[in-house]
């Protein structure tokens, strides 16, 4: 660092503030990389460069020890207005992880010649496929120690940062029995316990010689099973926390508007916009009432509505609506049959395993059937989409994962004889939707529509965006993606 260049607290905070104002979702870190390169130059770093995957790398000092200070430049999608409130600075990435990244920049800048070498790295795509850190590891940087800037939720340095794998285990033993005669049926909870104990035994058998912080551990965090105190349970769900664990924390305080109410309001003042639910939890809903809502939307939107549906993974949804949790997938198949039967405006009756509906008709009916799109990544969902769906809706997936599931659906469509569907839809979302090249790849896979969002709802918290900011995001997408695709 030049001797006349003094880093003040105000300068450091302003640097972070400027970094926060640069919108850097995964694979769009170039602006921040250039900003950091300029700052590294001002602070006297050497060998400042951006590698082939977009990592910004610079070194300071000389000699031993050699220390790597690494943070990531990208954030999850979605803007948060940059603002200061007292001693707090808010903005997308202020915690995860532009705050740690800028702290490491100035920490590295303090390195002096012959007192050790610090390598500063701003990694790309950490929130996506981790291409930045993978490339860095592949190059095997010559360092003695590595410190990574990532919020850990504690006020100390974290010396062990574990990854995690979540196993959602569902046991169904087909039948239940009275507790006085348990030998008449297997017990789903006991069967679940056998499985979970074996996982724990297998995973932890070779961990005893490691320190506790570095051990691979297995623990059960949630069990749902049984419907009565005197009947053995035939179903049981268990959750293991090894990766994303399906937490519902993001729901707290987040307004989810009812689509059958909000879509007509938007449709009334538009002519070309089309609408999809992505997805509506159909299985916990009353079928004929839902059919009336759907057909009404088809009429009011002049055939601009697409009905995306899913089963719902949450037992509480079924408790709240009074619908059966058991065999919910098969029951939803019947619901879809009923929806399709009632859409044509003619008298229709239905008798199945779950529903016995007398002859009735819905009026008015849309001039075209409302397309029913199936959401979900499980094999039953993919088979349902291929067998009785007019399309499929994905959640966030990588390009390779999207390719695999679309190919699987088309294999099932060939098996069910539904490949000749004239307007089959693949509505997909994921990182590929945010670049012209990605759009081309998705189109080549057969995608008919991409779903984009500039805020990750599943993170929770208040939406701090302004109307002007949201319009700017839409305009950016139109200019940089749609016009170039």
Backbone torsions as a table, in degrees:
resi	resn	phi	psi	omega
1	UNK	NA	139.4	177.0
2	UNK	-62.1	142.1	-174.1
3	UNK	-64.5	-27.7	-177.7
4	UNK	-85.3	-6.3	-175.3
5	UNK	-93.0	109.6	-178.2
6	UNK	-107.6	127.6	178.2
7	UNK	-89.8	112.6	177.4
8	UNK	-97.5	163.9	176.5
9	UNK	-59.6	-40.7	-179.8
10	UNK	-61.7	-41.9	179.5
11	UNK	-64.0	-42.5	-179.7
12	UNK	-63.6	-43.3	-180.0
13	UNK	-65.6	-41.4	178.3
14	UNK	-63.0	-36.3	177.3
15	UNK	-62.8	-45.3	177.6
16	UNK	-62.8	-41.6	-179.2
17	UNK	-60.5	-42.5	178.4
18	UNK	-65.5	-38.9	178.7
19	UNK	-64.3	-37.9	-179.7
20	UNK	-67.5	-29.9	-179.3
21	UNK	-75.7	-12.0	174.9
22	UNK	-87.1	118.5	-177.6
23	UNK	-79.8	115.4	-171.6
24	UNK	-132.6	62.3	170.4
25	UNK	-62.5	163.5	-175.2
26	UNK	-49.5	135.0	177.9
27	UNK	75.3	9.5	176.1
28	UNK	-128.4	43.8	-174.4
29	UNK	-94.5	1.6	-170.9
30	UNK	-56.7	-43.9	-178.8
31	UNK	-60.7	-41.3	178.6
32	UNK	-70.5	-36.9	178.5
33	UNK	-60.6	-42.5	179.0
34	UNK	-66.8	-39.7	177.7
35	UNK	-61.4	-44.7	179.9
36	UNK	-67.4	-35.4	177.9
37	UNK	-61.7	-42.0	177.8
38	UNK	-63.6	-42.0	-179.9
39	UNK	-65.8	-40.5	177.7
40	UNK	-60.8	-38.8	178.3
41	UNK	-64.9	-44.2	178.5
42	UNK	-61.3	-34.4	-174.2
43	UNK	-90.4	4.0	172.9
44	UNK	85.0	23.4	176.3
45	UNK	-73.6	160.9	177.2
46	UNK	-114.8	163.6	174.4
47	UNK	48.3	51.2	-179.0
48	UNK	-82.0	122.0	-179.0
49	UNK	-157.6	160.8	173.5
50	UNK	-109.8	126.0	-176.8
51	UNK	-81.2	-175.5	-171.3
52	UNK	-67.3	-18.5	-180.0
53	UNK	-104.3	2.0	175.7
54	UNK	102.8	3.5	175.1
55	UNK	-69.8	137.8	170.5
56	UNK	-94.4	127.9	-174.7
57	UNK	-131.1	135.9	177.9
58	UNK	-152.5	155.6	-179.9
59	UNK	-126.0	155.9	-179.7
60	UNK	-146.0	141.3	179.6
61	UNK	85.4	-169.3	178.7
62	UNK	-160.1	162.7	178.7
63	UNK	82.9	-166.1	-177.2
64	UNK	-108.8	155.7	-1.4
65	UNK	-76.4	164.4	176.6
66	UNK	-105.0	121.9	-173.5
67	UNK	-121.9	132.7	175.6
68	UNK	-98.6	124.9	171.7
69	UNK	-112.8	112.7	-171.5
70	UNK	-127.9	129.5	171.5
71	UNK	-131.6	176.4	178.9
72	UNK	-116.5	147.7	-175.3
73	UNK	-88.6	-27.3	-172.7
74	UNK	-84.4	160.7	175.0
75	UNK	-130.1	169.9	170.3
76	UNK	-68.7	158.1	-179.2
77	UNK	-63.7	155.7	176.7
78	UNK	113.0	132.7	-177.9
79	UNK	-95.9	144.5	170.1
80	UNK	-125.7	126.6	-177.4
81	UNK	-57.3	127.4	179.6
82	UNK	-75.2	124.5	-177.7
83	UNK	-155.7	157.6	176.5
84	UNK	-112.2	134.7	174.3
85	UNK	-130.4	101.4	-175.4
86	UNK	63.7	-124.1	180.0
87	UNK	-92.0	7.6	-176.8
88	UNK	-106.8	139.7	178.2
89	UNK	-116.6	121.5	-176.4
90	UNK	-107.2	148.1	176.7
91	UNK	164.1	159.6	179.2
92	UNK	-62.6	118.3	179.3
93	UNK	96.0	1.0	-179.0
94	UNK	-59.9	-32.0	176.2
95	UNK	-101.0	-46.4	-174.1
96	UNK	-124.7	90.6	2.3
97	UNK	-148.0	37.9	177.7
98	UNK	-73.1	-30.8	175.4
99	UNK	-58.8	-55.6	176.0
100	UNK	-59.8	-36.0	-178.6
101	UNK	-63.3	-46.6	-179.5
102	UNK	-69.8	-34.9	175.2
103	UNK	-60.2	-41.2	179.0
104	UNK	-68.9	-35.0	177.4
105	UNK	-57.2	-48.3	-177.0
106	UNK	-76.0	-28.7	174.3
107	UNK	-65.0	-44.0	179.2
108	UNK	-64.6	-34.3	-178.2
109	UNK	-65.0	-19.8	-178.5
110	UNK	-81.2	-5.5	-178.4
111	UNK	-65.4	137.5	-178.9
112	UNK	-109.2	153.0	179.1
113	UNK	-57.8	138.6	176.3
114	UNK	68.3	5.7	177.1
115	UNK	-106.7	8.2	-178.0
116	UNK	127.8	158.3	-178.1
117	UNK	-115.5	132.3	177.1
118	UNK	-115.4	127.1	173.1
119	UNK	-101.4	119.7	178.1
120	UNK	-99.4	130.5	-179.6
121	UNK	-132.2	126.6	167.8
122	UNK	-102.9	107.0	-172.2
123	UNK	-85.3	149.1	179.0
124	UNK	-99.3	151.7	167.3
125	UNK	62.8	30.4	179.0
126	UNK	-67.4	-37.0	-178.6
127	UNK	-78.6	-9.7	179.4
128	UNK	-101.9	-107.1	-178.2
129	UNK	-103.2	11.5	177.2
130	UNK	58.4	35.3	-179.1
131	UNK	-63.1	-32.3	-179.1
132	UNK	-65.0	-52.8	-177.5
133	UNK	-69.7	-33.1	177.3
134	UNK	-62.4	-42.8	178.9
135	UNK	-65.6	-40.8	-179.8
136	UNK	-62.6	-44.8	179.9
137	UNK	-64.7	-39.9	179.7
138	UNK	-60.2	-36.1	-179.6
139	UNK	-77.0	-9.5	176.4
140	UNK	51.0	67.6	179.8
141	UNK	-60.3	142.0	-177.5
142	UNK	-84.7	89.3	179.8
143	UNK	-133.4	154.9	178.4
144	UNK	-92.4	-31.5	-179.0
145	UNK	-138.9	151.0	177.3
146	UNK	-133.4	131.3	176.9
147	UNK	-125.1	131.7	-176.6
148	UNK	-114.9	133.9	-179.3
149	UNK	-88.4	104.4	-178.6
150	UNK	-152.4	132.4	179.9
151	UNK	-63.6	134.5	-177.6
152	UNK	-117.2	-7.4	179.8
153	UNK	84.7	3.8	176.7
154	UNK	-125.0	166.6	-175.8
155	UNK	-98.9	25.6	-179.6
156	UNK	-137.0	170.2	175.1
157	UNK	-69.4	133.7	179.4
158	UNK	-94.1	117.9	-176.7
159	UNK	-92.1	-13.9	175.5
160	UNK	-136.1	119.3	-177.9
161	UNK	-120.3	101.2	-172.1
162	UNK	-83.8	143.1	164.9
163	UNK	-80.6	177.0	-178.8
164	UNK	-151.3	150.7	175.2
165	UNK	-125.0	129.0	179.1
166	UNK	-102.9	127.4	176.0
167	UNK	-110.3	117.8	174.3
168	UNK	-98.2	107.4	-174.0
169	UNK	-104.9	127.7	175.4
170	UNK	-120.6	126.7	178.6
171	UNK	-110.5	128.1	174.4
172	UNK	-130.8	116.8	-177.3
173	UNK	-101.7	14.9	173.0
174	UNK	75.8	-47.0	-176.2
175	UNK	-131.1	160.8	174.0
176	UNK	-121.5	171.0	-179.2
177	UNK	-144.0	162.1	175.7
178	UNK	-68.5	144.8	-176.7
179	UNK	-61.2	-20.5	179.1
180	UNK	-77.8	-14.2	179.3
181	UNK	-135.5	61.5	-173.5
182	UNK	-65.9	-16.3	-179.5
183	UNK	-70.0	-11.5	-177.2
184	UNK	-77.8	-14.1	179.9
185	UNK	-156.6	153.1	173.8
186	UNK	-70.6	155.8	-179.3
187	UNK	-105.6	117.3	-174.0
188	UNK	-61.0	-38.5	-179.8
189	UNK	-66.8	-41.3	178.4
190	UNK	-66.0	-39.0	177.3
191	UNK	-64.2	-39.3	177.0
192	UNK	-62.1	-40.6	-179.8
193	UNK	-63.0	-39.2	178.0
194	UNK	-59.9	-45.2	-178.2
195	UNK	-65.6	-47.2	-176.3
196	UNK	-68.3	-34.7	176.0
197	UNK	-64.3	-39.2	-179.3
198	UNK	-67.9	-39.6	175.8
199	UNK	-60.7	-46.7	-179.4
200	UNK	-61.0	-45.0	-179.7
201	UNK	-61.9	-45.3	-176.5
202	UNK	-67.4	-46.0	-175.8
203	UNK	-70.7	-34.3	-173.2
204	UNK	-96.7	-1.0	-173.7
205	UNK	-63.5	-29.9	-176.9
206	UNK	-110.8	20.9	-175.5
207	UNK	-103.3	-4.6	-170.9
208	UNK	-63.7	-29.2	-177.3
209	UNK	-85.4	-1.3	179.6
210	UNK	-93.9	155.4	174.1
211	UNK	-66.3	153.8	-173.9
212	UNK	-56.9	-38.8	-178.1
213	UNK	-66.7	-20.5	-177.2
214	UNK	-105.7	4.0	-177.4
215	UNK	-79.9	144.2	168.6
216	UNK	-79.4	121.9	-175.2
217	UNK	-123.8	156.3	177.2
218	UNK	-130.0	131.9	178.6
219	UNK	-149.1	143.3	178.7
220	UNK	-90.1	135.4	-174.8
221	UNK	-116.5	-17.3	-177.2
222	UNK	-154.9	136.4	176.2
223	UNK	-134.2	132.0	173.0
224	UNK	-128.6	125.7	178.9
225	UNK	-177.0	151.4	177.4
226	UNK	87.6	140.9	179.4
227	UNK	-120.5	-7.8	-177.3
228	UNK	-151.2	150.7	-177.3
229	UNK	-72.1	-17.5	-175.9
230	UNK	-121.4	20.5	178.0
231	UNK	-129.3	132.7	178.2
232	UNK	-67.5	137.4	-176.4
233	UNK	-74.8	140.7	176.2
234	UNK	-99.8	-11.2	177.3
235	UNK	-131.2	147.5	177.8
236	UNK	-153.8	133.2	174.6
237	UNK	-111.1	137.2	176.0
238	UNK	-130.0	147.1	179.6
239	UNK	-124.9	129.4	174.6
240	UNK	-110.4	134.8	-176.9
241	UNK	-94.7	91.4	175.1
242	UNK	-119.4	-15.0	178.4
243	UNK	-150.0	-147.7	175.8
244	UNK	-58.8	124.5	-170.0
245	UNK	-103.3	14.8	177.7
246	UNK	71.7	24.7	179.8
247	UNK	-59.3	144.3	179.4
248	UNK	-102.8	17.7	-176.9
249	UNK	-59.3	-31.0	-176.9
250	UNK	-63.8	-19.3	-177.7
251	UNK	-73.1	-22.1	-174.1
252	UNK	-63.3	116.1	175.7
253	UNK	77.8	1.3	-178.9
254	UNK	-89.3	124.0	-179.0
255	UNK	-78.6	116.2	174.2
256	UNK	-106.8	107.9	-177.4
257	UNK	-79.3	144.8	179.3
258	UNK	-69.6	119.5	-173.8
259	UNK	-62.7	-32.0	-179.5
260	UNK	-70.3	-11.5	176.5
261	UNK	-99.0	-43.0	-173.8
262	UNK	-79.2	-33.8	-177.7
263	UNK	-62.7	-45.1	178.3
264	UNK	-59.3	-35.3	179.9
265	UNK	-63.5	-40.8	179.3
266	UNK	-74.7	-40.2	-178.8
267	UNK	-61.9	-30.9	-177.1
268	UNK	-65.9	-23.4	-177.3
269	UNK	-115.3	16.4	177.7
270	UNK	-134.3	163.1	179.3
271	UNK	-125.4	-28.2	-173.6
272	UNK	-109.8	-25.5	-178.3
273	UNK	-59.1	136.8	173.1
274	UNK	-108.1	157.1	-172.2
275	UNK	-128.0	137.9	174.5
276	UNK	-134.0	142.5	167.9
277	UNK	-90.8	137.6	-171.9
278	UNK	-143.3	77.9	-6.2
279	UNK	-125.1	162.7	177.6
280	UNK	-89.7	128.5	-179.4
281	UNK	-74.7	97.3	-173.5
282	UNK	-78.8	-41.4	-171.7
283	UNK	-57.6	-35.6	178.9
284	UNK	-80.0	-1.7	-172.9
285	UNK	-97.0	157.3	173.5
286	UNK	-75.1	128.2	-164.9
287	UNK	-70.8	-50.6	-175.1
288	UNK	-67.2	-38.7	176.5
289	UNK	-61.2	-43.3	177.5
290	UNK	-62.6	-40.3	178.3
291	UNK	-59.4	-39.4	177.9
292	UNK	-64.5	-42.6	177.1
293	UNK	-59.9	-46.3	-174.7
294	UNK	-65.8	-46.4	-179.7
295	UNK	-65.7	-37.6	177.4
296	UNK	-61.6	-42.4	177.5
297	UNK	-64.5	-38.6	176.8
298	UNK	-58.6	-40.0	179.4
299	UNK	-71.0	-48.9	-173.8
300	UNK	-67.5	-28.5	-179.8
301	UNK	-94.0	-0.7	-176.6
302	UNK	56.7	51.9	175.3
303	UNK	67.6	33.2	178.0
304	UNK	-106.5	12.8	-176.6
305	UNK	-108.9	134.7	176.3
306	UNK	-121.8	127.4	-172.4
307	UNK	-97.8	98.4	175.5
308	UNK	-87.7	127.6	-173.6
309	UNK	-128.9	155.8	175.0
310	UNK	-146.3	171.5	-174.4
311	UNK	-79.1	-42.2	-170.4
312	UNK	93.6	124.1	-179.2
313	UNK	-86.9	-1.8	-168.1
314	UNK	-109.6	120.7	-179.1
315	UNK	-58.0	-35.8	-176.9
316	UNK	-63.2	-29.4	177.3
317	UNK	-59.1	-38.7	-177.2
318	UNK	-76.2	-36.5	175.4
319	UNK	-62.2	-42.4	-176.0
320	UNK	-67.0	-33.0	-176.9
321	UNK	-99.7	-4.1	178.1
322	UNK	76.2	18.3	178.6
323	UNK	-98.5	161.5	-176.3
324	UNK	-78.4	134.0	174.6
325	UNK	-78.7	-38.0	-177.3
326	UNK	-65.7	140.4	177.2
327	UNK	54.8	35.4	-176.5
328	UNK	-64.4	-33.1	179.0
329	UNK	-65.4	-48.1	178.9
330	UNK	-64.8	-35.4	179.4
331	UNK	-67.6	-37.0	177.7
332	UNK	-66.6	-32.4	174.6
333	UNK	-57.2	-43.3	178.5
334	UNK	-67.3	-37.1	177.8
335	UNK	-59.5	-42.3	179.9
336	UNK	-65.1	-40.9	176.0
337	UNK	-58.2	-41.6	-178.7
338	UNK	-68.7	-43.6	177.7
339	UNK	-56.9	-46.6	-179.2
340	UNK	-65.3	-38.1	-179.4
341	UNK	-66.9	-31.9	-177.3
342	UNK	-87.8	-7.7	-176.1
343	UNK	-78.8	-18.7	-173.0
344	UNK	-85.0	-2.3	176.7
345	UNK	79.9	4.8	178.5
346	UNK	-103.7	167.1	176.4
347	UNK	-65.5	139.3	-174.5
348	UNK	-147.4	138.2	174.2
349	UNK	-130.2	162.8	-176.9
350	UNK	-150.8	137.5	174.4
351	UNK	-136.7	115.5	-179.6
352	UNK	-136.2	-163.4	179.6
353	UNK	-69.1	-32.3	-173.6
354	UNK	-112.7	-26.6	-174.6
355	UNK	-124.6	139.6	175.0
356	UNK	-133.2	94.8	-171.5
357	UNK	-109.8	124.4	178.5
358	UNK	-69.2	167.1	-177.4
359	UNK	-63.1	127.9	178.4
360	UNK	-156.6	167.5	174.3
361	UNK	-140.8	156.7	179.6
362	UNK	-108.7	132.3	-179.6
363	UNK	-138.5	130.0	3.0
364	UNK	-81.8	163.2	175.2
365	UNK	-117.5	149.3	179.3
366	UNK	-65.4	155.9	-179.4
367	UNK	-72.3	-17.8	174.0
368	UNK	-130.6	145.2	176.8
369	UNK	-61.1	140.2	175.4
370	UNK	-70.1	124.0	178.7
371	UNK	-62.7	137.6	178.0
372	UNK	-110.0	115.5	-177.9
373	UNK	-106.5	138.9	-175.2
374	UNK	-102.4	128.5	176.9
375	UNK	-100.9	153.9	177.3
376	UNK	129.4	153.6	-178.1
377	UNK	-112.0	-7.3	-178.7
378	UNK	-73.1	160.6	179.2
379	UNK	-60.9	-41.5	175.7
380	UNK	-59.1	-38.8	179.2
381	UNK	-66.9	-41.7	179.7
382	UNK	-65.4	-40.4	178.0
383	UNK	-65.7	-40.1	179.0
384	UNK	-62.9	-43.2	178.8
385	UNK	-60.6	-39.4	-179.2
386	UNK	-74.5	-36.3	-172.3
387	UNK	-81.4	-47.2	-173.1
388	UNK	-128.4	0.4	-178.1
389	UNK	-89.1	159.0	171.9
390	UNK	-96.9	6.9	179.5
391	UNK	166.5	-177.3	-176.6
392	UNK	-137.2	142.3	176.3
393	UNK	-119.0	129.3	178.7
394	UNK	-100.7	161.0	165.1
395	UNK	-93.4	-170.4	-176.1
396	UNK	-63.7	121.2	179.9
397	UNK	-137.3	158.2	170.6
398	UNK	-73.3	166.5	179.5
399	UNK	-60.5	-41.9	-178.9
400	UNK	-66.4	-40.7	178.0
401	UNK	-65.1	-40.5	177.3
402	UNK	-60.9	-44.1	179.2
403	UNK	-59.2	-45.1	-178.3
404	UNK	-62.0	-44.2	-176.0
405	UNK	-74.2	-36.6	176.0
406	UNK	-64.0	-41.8	177.6
407	UNK	-63.5	-38.0	178.5
408	UNK	-65.2	-42.6	178.4
409	UNK	-62.3	-43.6	-179.7
410	UNK	-65.6	-32.1	174.2
411	UNK	-64.4	-44.0	177.2
412	UNK	-65.3	-39.3	178.5
413	UNK	-61.1	-39.6	176.4
414	UNK	-63.7	-40.2	179.1
415	UNK	-64.3	-38.8	-177.1
416	UNK	-90.2	-4.1	179.8
417	UNK	74.9	30.2	-178.0
418	UNK	-112.6	13.9	-179.1
419	UNK	-67.0	-19.3	-177.6
420	UNK	-88.2	10.6	176.8
421	UNK	-56.0	123.9	-171.5
422	UNK	-70.4	-24.7	-174.8
423	UNK	-135.2	42.0	-178.4
424	UNK	-66.2	136.0	-175.2
425	UNK	-112.9	142.6	168.3
426	UNK	-122.0	102.5	176.8
427	UNK	-97.6	117.2	-172.0
428	UNK	-126.5	154.6	173.6
429	UNK	-134.5	157.9	-179.4
430	UNK	152.0	177.9	-173.8
431	UNK	-62.2	-28.1	-178.4
432	UNK	-64.2	-20.7	-177.1
433	UNK	-73.5	-4.0	-173.4
434	UNK	-109.1	21.3	174.5
435	UNK	-151.0	148.3	178.2
436	UNK	-57.8	-40.1	178.3
437	UNK	-63.7	-40.7	178.6
438	UNK	-63.1	-41.3	177.8
439	UNK	-60.5	-41.4	179.3
440	UNK	-63.3	-41.8	178.4
441	UNK	-62.6	-43.0	-180.0
442	UNK	-65.3	-39.8	178.3
443	UNK	-62.5	-40.8	178.2
444	UNK	-63.4	-29.4	178.5
445	UNK	-76.9	-14.6	-178.5
446	UNK	109.2	3.9	178.9
447	UNK	-62.2	136.3	178.5
448	UNK	-103.0	-17.8	-177.8
449	UNK	-157.8	143.3	174.6
450	UNK	-112.7	147.0	178.7
451	UNK	-108.6	121.0	-178.1
452	UNK	-120.4	151.7	177.7
453	UNK	-148.3	147.3	-179.2
454	UNK	-110.8	13.4	174.6
455	UNK	-147.3	133.0	179.1
456	UNK	-86.2	98.2	-177.8
457	UNK	-57.8	-32.7	-173.7
458	UNK	-72.1	-7.6	174.0
459	UNK	-76.2	-22.5	-177.5
460	UNK	78.0	-173.9	179.2
461	UNK	85.5	167.4	-177.8
462	UNK	-70.2	149.6	175.3
463	UNK	-89.4	108.6	-173.9
464	UNK	-94.8	5.9	-176.9
465	UNK	-71.4	152.9	174.8
466	UNK	-100.3	162.5	176.7
467	UNK	-59.0	-42.9	179.5
468	UNK	-61.4	-40.1	179.2
469	UNK	-65.5	-39.8	179.6
470	UNK	-68.4	-39.0	176.1
471	UNK	-62.8	-39.2	178.8
472	UNK	-63.6	-37.7	177.9
473	UNK	-64.4	-42.6	178.2
474	UNK	-63.6	-43.9	179.6
475	UNK	-63.9	-38.2	177.0
476	UNK	-60.8	-44.4	-178.3
477	UNK	-64.4	-39.8	179.2
478	UNK	-63.2	-42.5	-176.6
479	UNK	-75.2	-46.1	-171.0
480	UNK	-90.2	-22.7	-175.8
481	UNK	-115.0	-58.6	-174.4
482	UNK	-63.1	-46.7	-176.3
483	UNK	-68.3	-18.8	-177.7
484	UNK	-106.0	5.4	-177.5
485	UNK	-103.8	NA	NA
